[in-house]
Amino acid sequence: MTFQKIILASIFCIASFTTNADVLLIDVIKEEPVNSASGLLRPKNGQSMDQVRSQFGEPTKVYATVGEPPITRWNYSHFSVYFEHNLVIHSVVNKPKKAP
């Protein structure tokens, strides 16, 4: 019986040492406008932070970098941009605010 307790305790100990991962949730509108001047122009994948800042100006909010690889989020009035290191990996249209 003691041997079984030792084995069980070892399993729980090993399970407690497993690594954790950060989760990034992106709230996406089901039907986003096209990424063009006729829809809603926003950054494209692969653009650098400097290119985004040059084309779209300063973000309204910059979130702290999280995770590995480092992910950074910039908010603009109509869209949000996600960077991995210094490059755009995704841009999404902000979800419209619900009326009170």
DRENFI-613926 format. One record per residue (C-alpha): residue in three letters; x negated, y negated, z. Coordinates in nm, 4 decimals. Each point is the difference from the previous one (the first is absolute). Layout:
<recs>
  res         u         v         w
  ALA         X         Y         Z
...
</recs>
This chain:
<recs>
  res         u         v         w
  MET    0.0000    0.0000    0.0000
  THR   -0.2838   -0.2432    0.0792
  PHE   -0.1611    0.0635   -0.3393
  GLN    0.3246   -0.1010   -0.1731
  LYS    0.0122   -0.3231    0.2020
  ILE   -0.3575   -0.0800   -0.1029
  ILE    0.0806    0.0603   -0.3675
  LEU    0.3165   -0.2124    0.0233
  ALA   -0.1871   -0.2817    0.1764
  SER   -0.2713    0.0141   -0.2698
  ILE    0.2579   -0.0322   -0.2773
  PHE    0.1578   -0.3041    0.1653
  CYS   -0.3434   -0.1536    0.0532
  ILE   -0.0980    0.0474   -0.3648
  ALA    0.3364   -0.1397   -0.1156
  SER   -0.0584   -0.3148    0.2051
  PHE   -0.3227   -0.0701   -0.1918
  THR    0.1613   -0.0105   -0.3437
  THR   -0.0450   -0.3251   -0.1897
  ASN    0.2731   -0.2551   -0.0417
  ALA    0.0720   -0.1975   -0.3150
  ASP    0.1510   -0.3437   -0.0419
  VAL    0.3288   -0.0108   -0.1861
  LEU    0.0761   -0.2853   -0.2373
  LEU    0.3696   -0.0515   -0.0671
  ILE    0.0958   -0.2033   -0.3030
  ASP    0.3592   -0.1188   -0.0203
  VAL    0.0749   -0.0021   -0.3731
  ILE    0.3075   -0.1360   -0.1766
  LYS    0.1594    0.2726   -0.2129
  GLU    0.0070   -0.2079   -0.3183
  GLU   -0.2880   -0.2437   -0.0014
  PRO   -0.0146   -0.2701   -0.2658
  VAL   -0.2634    0.0669   -0.2640
  ASN   -0.3499   -0.1252    0.0754
  SER   -0.0058   -0.2739   -0.2642
  ALA    0.0860   -0.3644   -0.0507
  SER    0.3523    0.1060   -0.1024
  GLY    0.0425    0.1959    0.3257
  LEU   -0.2127   -0.0735    0.3053
  LEU   -0.3690   -0.0403   -0.0718
  ARG   -0.2162    0.1532    0.2746
  PRO   -0.3537    0.1414    0.0365
  LYS   -0.0956    0.3102   -0.1944
  ASN   -0.1945    0.3010    0.1271
  GLY   -0.3749   -0.0503   -0.0076
  GLN    0.0002   -0.3785    0.0414
  SER   -0.2355   -0.1324    0.2658
  MET    0.1061   -0.2102    0.2974
  ASP   -0.1713   -0.3006   -0.1621
  GLN    0.1926    0.0529   -0.3250
  VAL    0.3309    0.0256    0.1883
  ARG   -0.0754   -0.3126    0.2029
  SER   -0.1011   -0.1864   -0.3173
  GLN    0.3140    0.1030   -0.1925
  PHE    0.2622   -0.0122    0.2778
  GLY   -0.1496   -0.2334    0.2629
  GLU   -0.0332    0.0573    0.3709
  PRO    0.2289    0.2668    0.1504
  THR    0.2637   -0.1092    0.2516
  LYS   -0.1207    0.2711    0.2382
  VAL   -0.3039    0.2283    0.0182
  TYR    0.0239    0.3159    0.2097
  ALA   -0.3001    0.1496    0.1760
  THR   -0.1807    0.2784   -0.1830
  VAL    0.0943    0.3509    0.1165
  GLY   -0.1146    0.3567   -0.0565
  GLU   -0.2706    0.1707   -0.1975
  PRO   -0.0303   -0.0852   -0.2810
  PRO    0.0820   -0.3532    0.1166
  ILE    0.3410   -0.1216   -0.1194
  THR    0.0911   -0.3691    0.0115
  ARG    0.3411   -0.1540   -0.0684
  TRP    0.0639   -0.3525   -0.1235
  ASN    0.3503   -0.1448   -0.0070
  TYR    0.1194   -0.2546   -0.2535
  SER    0.3491   -0.1487   -0.0132
  HIS    0.1387    0.2576   -0.2468
  PHE   -0.2438    0.2922    0.0164
  SER   -0.2603    0.1768    0.2140
  VAL   -0.3401    0.1213   -0.1168
  TYR   -0.1905    0.2974    0.1430
  PHE   -0.3778    0.0200   -0.0375
  GLU   -0.2373    0.2912    0.0540
  HIS   -0.3310   -0.1600    0.0896
  ASN    0.0078   -0.3022   -0.2350
  LEU    0.2216    0.1321   -0.2833
  VAL    0.3770    0.0024   -0.0554
  ILE    0.1507    0.3473    0.0331
  HIS    0.3665   -0.1057   -0.0040
  SER    0.2226   -0.3049   -0.0113
  VAL    0.3677    0.0117    0.0870
  VAL    0.2909   -0.2390   -0.0163
  ASN    0.1120   -0.1063    0.3465
  LYS    0.3307    0.1393    0.1112
  PRO    0.2662   -0.2735   -0.0010
  LYS    0.0971   -0.1299    0.3425
  LYS    0.3382    0.1249    0.1178
  ALA    0.2638   -0.2631    0.0659
  PRO    0.0901   -0.0319    0.3706
</recs>
